[in-house]
């Protein structure tokens, strides 16, 4: 698994609810987020090579290849291999060289690892070669893990695969919890735009829709602490120029409880991603009774509809708030599906 903010809570969840001796976590990537210290965790996270000297870089390269040697040995011994986000090219090459491992492998689809070639088809010879190798691996992985049936169907079609479907919400960040939050502070409508500074948030499109609304009695909160800083700076400049003091960027990581207090003040959340993304945020917001807009041509939109949860098309943007009946219904359905009990059950089915 690549180290991300939801990885540490996931490892702790598995170790609390399942036999630790049956699981080994091999974590790579940068050290932005802490990795739990546990006997069943191999931590290969490191600081960026830009911040270290030549000798440290050599040491890092040696450690990296030792990690993949360990990974190869562990994959050979393992009864099951669960890949959290299939991004790493070294791992893809390893699986391409040893395809016998694919029959016991599970690909936990994160989103970008599926959609990058759907939204931006390979053009150069190098890109096409990479896609060819990845396609061979993804086609023959035994199981696709996701709770979005639409993503499973897309993956099967993209890679002409016969892989089986494993339904699982996977991460603690996707679990809904009851929160005792403060009451809304202001009388103005508060709008949350996006979840990060990633380009896929399409902030420009949302800002353009908002500034054209006849009613402008709203404030904007824009989370930008996660993703490219240069792009965050551009969004901050655009937001300030467009909305002035009504625009508030969130540029620093904050504890989840502090972030929840901000979400408590939100009335409407708008996400313009062209693929599955920001699901942890969206689940929390729906569970809090907030109005959520997203594109209606992506898999989460139809998924929420099948659960009986009301979400709205970003291309029909209004400042209407949900009525109490809809809020109650959304909360009930979110709470029922995105529960710890369901996550334990789904995880047990995979294990």
Secondary structure, DSSP 8 states (H G I E B T S, - for coil): -B--TTHHHHHHHHHHHS-GGG--EEEBSBSSS-----TTEEE--B--GGGS-HHHHHHHHHHHHHHHHHHHHHHHH-S-EEEES---HHHHHHHHHTGGGGGGEEEE--SHHHHHHHHS---SHHHHHHHHHHHHHHHH-SEEEES-HHHHHHHHHHHT---EEEE---SGGG------------SSEEEEE-SSS-GGG-HHHHHHHHHT-S---EEEEEE-SSS-HHHHHHHHHHHHHHHGGGEEEE-S---HHHHHHHHHT-SEEE---SSS--HHHHHHHHHTT-EEEE-TTSHHHHHHHHTT---EEGGG-------HHHHHHHHHHHHHHS-HHHHHHHHHHH-
